[in-house]
């Protein structure tokens, strides 16, 4: 949720900047710079996904090196089952 808030705040600042720099956007005479807004959104999403992506890659490797292959054999199905449960809960409660 914090990541979405930060990205939205960046977007608000960019929109305010565009409106203050070019007041003709409000009247529709000039189109806003949509590419900049898309760029902000894309950069924010990529930046915020580095941590979760690294966690997914590093956790099985670390568990395998520390506890062995049997621990990884338990970790992966456990993560899968708990992930499915979270997905079902989120979709039923509107959190997705």
Residue pairs with C-beta under 8 A, 6 or more apart in sequence:
3 44
3 48
6 44
6 48
7 40
7 41
7 44
7 45
7 48
10 40
10 44
11 37
11 40
11 41
14 36
14 37
14 40
15 32
15 37
18 25
18 32
18 33
18 36
19 25
19 26
22 30
24 30
25 31
25 32
59 75
60 72
60 75
60 76
63 71
63 72
63 75
64 71
64 72
87 96
89 95
90 96
